[in-house]
């Protein structure tokens, strides 16, 4: 790199770091402001769950497409186009009057923008920096991502408590504008030979992933296997042998994903350009590494969704207090991520990854044991810290495994797969763990009403029908305000509040238990990871 380009290092790295910051801080801010969003937008936890799930899902569905567009039309151009779309989405989100507009601005537009920016960023670092400068650039952007993850809950909590969560998105618009100006200094590589975009593969990938995750979200309303109510569209009602619509919707999604893989394999066999080089997945270490990414991000996405709800709705924390309470998780994650590089010089990657998985499971298990309706803040420090350390050990080392499992010429494809697995995991985490939470809450309330002597059968039946279609995760004070508008007696209102309180805690604990079981399954994946000599030589010296 010549002197003129060396002098631009700071400007370019600031531009890329700012982009990394707004994309990372965004989700953590949203997670900690869920209860505030429910109140401000007059919506439900399930609706915000949908918004968070769709945000990550849009990124996962279009990440490979975004990477391919960068190859065809230029990484710098796609970075700037993505940044513009992201800024427009942030602006719309900042003025959203309801959840529908927020989904359009945040989930869809910001998600699409990020799916263009993320693949381009890694390529632009490789293009603009060589040798030690490239190492420095990667280290700086990784550090910025860690700082954003740590600051997100604090920023979101402070704004929600003392001002408005909307200012966070106004700030993102300003940062995006600064980034756009600085991005003019970024160099781009020569464009790849123009080939037709794999439209069929793009449609199959996006629709397959989308339908599968949306299917999981429907479990809250229709049940996982046995239907809690018929699935109805207009005059059509689905009620096949009393089964839920969820397995059928998810099955359609999986079929479309299978068709996508077949189409991409056919294109590769014919030496044509597709979205995915399917033969890469024959490498066990890559396949296993991607599954570990997906499960780890699933656990993180699920935990970050339910913990702010527990802290703010069950324990009554303010948004800023819940952000501070989550700090040990962020500190553990950042500290372990930094220290993991030293561990890699002494131990094989699979040993570090499995240690991280055990530590993460210990943190989740500890949470399950101590969580109650009067949990003390200090008792949460160690399990939060353990969970953060576990994730911090797994993610960077597993990325080393993934990147080391393919040749340099396939690095772009492997990076795209890694990003896709990350975002799909976050999307599934919010969808799966969130659905377990809401579904368990509804069942718990229905059972509590049925077992109570305060209500007759007719009252139980009426409430059960309403709860099955519209259960809400709300605080005692919110519930009591609503109960005062009903014809229930004071004793019945007290009983309903107690049932809700018990069911709410049980739902939280079942959600954590579900996360623990999923984490156990990831141990099976890591046990199959190979440690060939090339990988250990590349990352241990």
Buried (B, 14 or more C-beta within 10 A) or exposed (E): BEEEBEEBBEBBBBBBBBBBBBBBBBBBBBBBBBBBBBEBBEBBBBBBBBBBBBBBBBBBBBBBBBBBBBBBBBBBBBBBBBBBBBBBBBBBBBEBEEBEBBBBBBBBBBBBBBBBBBBBBBBBBBBBBEEEBBEEBBEBBBBBBBBBBBBBBBBBBBBBBEEBBBBBBBBBBEBBEEBBEBBEBBBBBEEEEEEEBBEBBBBBBBBBBBBBBBBBBBBBBBBBEEBBBBBEEEEEEBEEEEBBBBEBBBEBBBBBBEBBBEBBBEBBEEEEBBBBBBEBBEBEBBBBBBBBBBBBBBBBBBBBBBBBBBBBBBBEBBBBBBBBBBBBBBBBBBBBBBBBEEBBEEBBBBBBBBBBBBBBBBBBBBBBEEBEEEBEEEEBBBBBBBBBBBBBBBBBBBBBBBBBBBEEEBBBBBBBBBBBBBBBBBBBBBBBBBBBBBBBBBBBBBBBBEEBEBBEEEBBBEBBEEBBEEBBBBBBEBBBEEBEEEEBEEEBBBBBBBBBBBBBBBBBBBBBBBBBEBBEEBBEBBEEBEEEEEBBEEBEE
